[in-house]
Amino acid sequence: MKRVAWIASSMVILIGVGLFVLHLKWENKSITVRNIYILDKTVFNSKYLEHKSFFWVLSNLHYQKPDGNPYRYDKDYFGFYPIDTELGTFDFRTIRLVEIDRMADSLDMLYYIDCYGVYSEDWMSSKNSALGQKVYGGLNQNDYLLLKGMKERGKLIIAEHNLFSHLGGGLEKEKLSELFGFTWTGWIGRSFPSFDTTKSNRPPAWVVNIYTTTQNKTWPNSEGGIVFVGDRDRVVLLINGHELEDSKVSIISPPSTVTHFGVKSKVSFTKWFEVIEAGPGLSTFSNFMLHLTPEGSSLLRNNGIPESFPAALGCSSGYQLYYFAGDFSHTPVYMATSEMVGGDLLNSAISLTLRPLGFEFFNGYYRPFLSKILSSYKAPNSSVDSLPPTN
């Protein structure tokens, strides 16, 4: 027994020393200084799962704010700040009109992670508010003007879904379509392993209500599949084994994207996505693909929904834009691994053991894609891009 205990203790010490060495190597990496505006209006609780993965990437790349401090996922963003879900108390941080030009001049880049907002059924655990009542959220005029100012200055813009759908509120989609050159079709969707409303990972109640009310049908309470919602008054269901050969939604990338961004050619995506159409001048890096039966193809065609549509697109002509047509930042990460060389491998190892939903997407697509964008970006008129390590 003593020998077993000694071996176990030695292994723990070796692992601890190894992790410490990896952290020291990370400390000795050069520091990149960037002034980044991060917006997330959809933060349901103090876990900050909606944007933590972006901060993981910033930390792993050793990014710091202009004041020399690291970016913190619980403080360094604009948007919704939860305080107490029982009491329904919260705070928010927003940009004022008089600040827009000054911030557009001083910022290096911005990332609009989620503009959808927080609704009563998601936020207040007491459930006292009416279903569907918005607590906070939606893209507003100041958010739009900052985007416009950043584009005019040639700064890096990264944004995700719910930027301009009316589900997220805010400006008419035509204004943003004109600004960025792509169009939202009015459809969003998501795959669900089960349509059983008693399960935890189920379609939200508002989807079920729309389906049963507008189509006068009974909700299929067992089979899983994909839900499409159009302008929040139409619901199309693709059921596994009927309209779908497989309920998974895949992101497919061509060899050029795989080589340039270091992503896998095919990954599964489990969060909300939207159906967009790319205009001229935009490059589509990856596409969403559904595993349809002939019946599924016919159902989508009858509802004007394409079988494949952009998942990630971008533009580098005069300004730099990357748009992710899905909830890409809402993926599982372990922040402790971000401050280590090889932290991506450690994060993958932990994820493989615990298997949280969406970990394959972060490891195989989001992290390498975003890391490539950030590492390749040269901020216009930036006075300092990188510094030697602090120790």
C-alpha positions in Angstrom: 0.0 0.0 0.0 2.8 2.4 0.8 4.4 1.8 -2.6 1.1 2.5 -4.3 0.6 5.7 -2.3 4.2 6.7 -3.1 3.7 6.1 -6.9 0.4 8.1 -6.8 2.0 11.0 -4.9 4.9 11.0 -7.3 2.5 11.1 -10.3 0.6 14.0 -8.8 3.9 15.9 -8.2 5.1 15.2 -11.7 1.8 16.4 -13.2 1.9 19.5 -11.1 5.5 20.3 -12.1 4.6 19.7 -15.7 1.7 22.0 -15.6 3.8 24.7 -13.9 6.5 24.4 -16.6 3.8 24.8 -19.3 2.5 27.9 -17.4 6.0 29.4 -17.2 6.5 28.9 -21.0 3.2 30.7 -21.5 4.4 33.5 -19.3 7.5 33.9 -21.5 5.4 34.3 -24.7 5.4 37.8 -26.1 2.4 39.9 -25.1 0.0 41.3 -27.7 -1.7 44.6 -26.8 -5.1 45.2 -28.3 -7.9 47.6 -27.5 -10.9 45.3 -28.1 -14.6 46.2 -27.8 -16.6 43.0 -26.8 -20.4 43.1 -26.8 -22.6 40.3 -25.3 -26.2 41.2 -24.5 -27.1 37.5 -23.8 -25.6 36.5 -20.4 -27.9 34.4 -18.4 -25.9 33.8 -15.3 -22.5 34.3 -13.7 -20.9 31.4 -15.6 -20.5 33.6 -18.7 -20.7 30.6 -20.9 -22.0 32.7 -23.8 -18.6 34.4 -24.4 -16.0 32.6 -22.2 -14.5 30.7 -25.1 -13.5 34.0 -26.8 -11.7 35.1 -23.6 -10.0 31.7 -23.5 -8.5 32.4 -26.9 -7.4 35.9 -25.9 -5.7 34.5 -22.8 -4.0 31.7 -24.6 -2.6 34.1 -27.2 -1.4 36.3 -24.3 -3.5 39.3 -25.2 -3.6 42.3 -22.9 -5.6 45.5 -22.7 -3.8 48.9 -23.3 -3.5 49.3 -19.5 -1.4 46.2 -19.2 -4.0 44.0 -17.6 -5.3 40.7 -19.1 -8.9 40.5 -20.4 -11.3 39.2 -17.9 -14.5 37.4 -19.1 -16.5 38.7 -16.1 -15.7 42.3 -16.5 -14.3 43.3 -19.9 -17.3 43.4 -22.1 -20.3 45.6 -22.9 -23.8 44.3 -22.5 -25.7 42.4 -19.8 -24.3 41.8 -16.3 -26.4 39.4 -14.1 -26.5 40.1 -10.4 -29.3 37.9 -8.9 -31.6 35.7 -10.9 -33.9 35.2 -7.8 -34.5 38.9 -7.4 -34.2 39.6 -11.1 -31.5 42.3 -10.6 -29.0 43.1 -13.2 -26.8 45.9 -14.6 -25.7 46.7 -18.1 -22.8 48.5 -19.8 -23.5 50.3 -23.1 -21.8 52.8 -25.4 -23.1 56.4 -25.5 -23.6 58.4 -28.7 -21.0 60.9 -27.7 -18.4 58.1 -27.3 -18.7 56.5 -30.7 -16.2 58.5 -32.7 -13.6 58.5 -30.0 -13.9 54.8 -29.4 -13.9 54.0 -33.1 -10.6 55.9 -33.3 -9.0 54.2 -30.3 -10.2 50.6 -30.8 -8.2 48.0 -32.7 -11.1 45.7 -33.2 -14.6 44.7 -32.0 -16.5 41.4 -31.6 -20.3 41.4 -31.3 -20.8 38.1 -29.8 -24.6 38.1 -29.1 -27.1 40.9 -29.4 -30.2 38.7 -28.9 -30.7 39.8 -25.3 -32.2 38.3 -22.1 -35.8 37.3 -21.8 -37.9 36.6 -18.7 -38.1 32.9 -19.1 -34.3 32.6 -19.3 -33.3 35.2 -16.8 -35.7 35.3 -13.8 -35.8 32.0 -12.0 -38.9 33.1 -10.2 -40.7 33.1 -13.6 -42.9 36.0 -12.5 -42.7 37.8 -15.9 -44.8 36.9 -18.9 -43.3 34.5 -21.3 -41.3 36.2 -24.0 -40.9 39.5 -22.2 -37.6 41.1 -23.0 -35.5 42.1 -20.0 -32.7 43.6 -22.0 -31.1 43.3 -25.5 -31.3 44.0 -29.2 -28.9 45.8 -31.4 -29.5 49.5 -31.1 -28.6 52.6 -33.1 -25.3 53.2 -31.2 -24.2 49.6 -31.7 -24.8 50.1 -35.4 -23.0 53.4 -35.6 -19.9 51.9 -33.9 -19.9 49.1 -36.5 -20.1 51.7 -39.2 -17.3 53.7 -37.7 -15.0 50.7 -37.4 -15.7 49.8 -41.0 -14.9 53.3 -42.2 -11.6 53.2 -40.3 -10.6 49.8 -41.7 -10.6 48.1 -38.3 -11.2 44.4 -37.7 -14.9 43.4 -37.2 -16.0 40.0 -36.0 -19.7 39.3 -35.3 -22.0 36.4 -34.8 -25.6 35.5 -35.4 -28.5 37.6 -34.0 -26.6 40.6 -35.2 -29.5 41.8 -37.4 -32.4 39.4 -37.0 -35.5 40.9 -35.5 -35.3 38.1 -32.9 -32.5 40.2 -31.5 -34.3 43.4 -32.0 -32.6 46.6 -33.1 -32.2 48.0 -36.6 -33.8 46.9 -39.8 -31.9 44.1 -41.5 -31.6 46.2 -44.6 -29.2 48.7 -43.0 -26.8 46.0 -41.9 -27.1 44.1 -45.1 -26.1 47.3 -47.0 -23.2 47.8 -44.6 -21.7 44.3 -44.7 -23.0 42.8 -48.0 -24.9 39.8 -46.7 -28.6 39.1 -46.0 -30.5 37.2 -43.3 -33.2 35.2 -44.9 -35.5 35.3 -41.8 -34.7 31.7 -40.8 -32.8 30.4 -37.8 -32.4 26.8 -36.7 -30.9 24.3 -34.3 -30.5 20.5 -33.9 -31.9 18.8 -30.8 -31.2 15.2 -29.8 -34.8 14.9 -28.6 -38.0 16.8 -29.0 -39.2 15.5 -25.6 -40.2 18.7 -23.7 -39.4 17.0 -20.4 -35.7 16.6 -21.2 -33.1 19.3 -20.3 -31.7 19.8 -23.8 -35.0 20.4 -25.5 -36.5 23.0 -27.9 -37.6 26.1 -25.9 -41.2 26.5 -25.0 -41.8 29.4 -27.4 -40.9 27.2 -30.4 -43.4 24.5 -29.2 -46.1 27.2 -28.7 -45.6 28.6 -32.2 -45.7 25.2 -33.8 -48.9 24.0 -32.0 -50.6 27.3 -32.4 -49.9 28.2 -36.0 -50.0 24.6 -37.5 -52.7 23.1 -35.2 -50.6 20.0 -34.8 -49.5 18.0 -31.8 -45.8 18.5 -30.9 -43.8 15.3 -31.6 -42.6 14.6 -28.1 -40.0 11.9 -28.7 -38.0 12.0 -31.9 -35.1 14.4 -32.3 -34.2 16.5 -35.3 -33.8 20.0 -36.5 -36.0 23.0 -35.8 -36.3 25.9 -38.2 -38.0 29.1 -37.1 -38.9 31.8 -39.5 -39.5 35.4 -38.3 -40.8 33.8 -35.0 -44.2 32.9 -36.5 -43.3 29.8 -38.6 -41.8 26.5 -37.5 -40.5 23.7 -39.7 -39.5 20.4 -38.1 -37.1 18.0 -39.7 -37.5 14.7 -37.7 -34.7 12.2 -37.5 -35.6 9.0 -39.5 -38.1 10.9 -41.6 -36.8 14.1 -43.1 -33.3 13.5 -41.8 -30.8 10.6 -42.1 -29.0 12.2 -39.1 -30.1 15.0 -36.9 -26.5 16.5 -36.7 -25.8 19.8 -38.3 -22.3 19.8 -39.9 -20.0 22.6 -40.8 -18.0 21.7 -44.0 -14.9 23.5 -44.9 -13.0 23.3 -48.3 -9.3 22.5 -48.4 -8.3 26.2 -48.7 -10.1 27.0 -45.4 -8.6 23.9 -43.7 -5.1 24.9 -44.7 -5.3 28.6 -44.0 -7.2 28.5 -40.7 -6.2 25.0 -39.4 -9.8 23.8 -38.9 -11.2 20.3 -39.4 -12.9 19.8 -42.7 -16.1 18.6 -41.0 -17.3 19.3 -37.5 -20.7 19.0 -35.8 -22.5 22.2 -34.6 -25.1 22.0 -31.8 -26.1 25.6 -31.1 -28.5 28.0 -32.9 -27.5 29.0 -36.4 -29.1 31.3 -39.0 -29.6 31.1 -42.8 -27.8 33.9 -44.5 -27.0 34.7 -48.1 -23.6 36.1 -49.0 -23.4 39.0 -51.4 -20.7 39.8 -54.0 -17.3 40.6 -52.6 -17.6 38.2 -49.6 -15.7 34.9 -49.3 -17.6 32.0 -47.8 -15.1 30.0 -45.7 -17.4 27.2 -44.5 -21.0 26.0 -45.0 -23.6 24.4 -42.9 -24.8 21.1 -44.2 -27.8 19.0 -43.2 -28.1 15.3 -43.6 -31.5 15.2 -45.5 -33.7 12.5 -46.9 -35.6 13.2 -50.1 -38.6 14.1 -48.0 -36.4 16.6 -46.1 -35.1 18.2 -49.2 -38.6 18.6 -50.5 -39.8 20.2 -47.2 -37.0 22.7 -47.2 -37.5 23.6 -50.8 -41.3 24.1 -50.2 -40.4 26.6 -47.4 -37.7 28.4 -49.3 -34.9 27.1 -47.1 -31.6 26.1 -48.8 -30.0 22.8 -48.1 -26.6 24.4 -47.6 -25.8 27.9 -46.5 -22.8 30.0 -45.2 -21.5 29.2 -41.7 -18.5 31.6 -41.8 -17.8 34.4 -44.3 -15.5 37.4 -44.6 -14.1 40.3 -46.5 -10.7 41.9 -46.5 -11.2 44.6 -49.1 -10.7 48.0 -47.4 -11.7 46.6 -44.0 -11.7 43.3 -42.3 -15.0 41.5 -41.5 -15.6 38.0 -40.3 -19.2 36.8 -39.7 -20.1 33.6 -38.0 -23.7 32.6 -38.7 -24.1 30.7 -35.5 -23.7 30.8 -31.7 -20.0 30.0 -32.2 -18.7 31.5 -28.9 -21.0 29.5 -26.7 -18.7 26.5 -26.3 -17.2 24.7 -23.3 -13.7 25.7 -22.1 -11.6 25.4 -19.0 -10.0 28.8 -18.3 -7.1 27.3 -16.3 -5.7 25.7 -19.5 -5.6 29.0 -21.3 -2.5 30.1 -19.4 -0.3 27.2 -20.6 1.6 26.5 -23.7 -0.2 23.5 -25.2 -3.4 24.6 -23.4 -5.4 23.7 -26.4 -4.3 20.1 -26.1 -5.1 20.1 -22.3 -8.5 21.6 -22.9 -9.1 18.9 -25.5 -8.0 16.2 -23.1 -10.3 17.4 -20.4 -13.2 17.7 -22.9 -12.6 14.2 -24.2 -13.0 12.9 -20.6 -16.0 15.0 -19.6 -17.5 15.3 -23.1 -19.4 18.5 -22.7 -21.8 19.3 -25.6 -20.0 21.3 -28.3 -16.4 20.6 -27.2 -15.5 19.1 -30.6 -16.6 22.3 -32.3 -14.4 24.5 -30.1 -11.3 22.3 -30.5 -11.7 21.5 -34.2 -13.0 24.8 -35.5 -13.6 27.9 -33.4 -10.3 28.0 -31.5 -8.0 27.5 -34.6 -10.2 29.8 -36.8 -10.3 32.6 -34.3 -6.6 32.3 -33.3 -5.6 32.6 -37.0 -7.8 35.8 -37.4 -6.3 37.4 -34.3 -2.7 36.4 -34.9 -2.8 37.6 -38.5 -4.4 40.9 -37.8 -2.3 44.1 -38.0 -4.2 46.9 -36.4 -4.2 50.2 -38.5 -2.2 53.0 -36.8 -1.5 50.8 -33.8 1.2 52.3 -31.7 2.2 49.0 -30.2 1.4 45.5 -31.3 3.5 43.2 -29.1 5.7 43.4 -26.1 8.3 41.1 -24.7 7.3 38.9 -21.8 6.9 40.6 -18.4 9.3 38.2 -16.6 
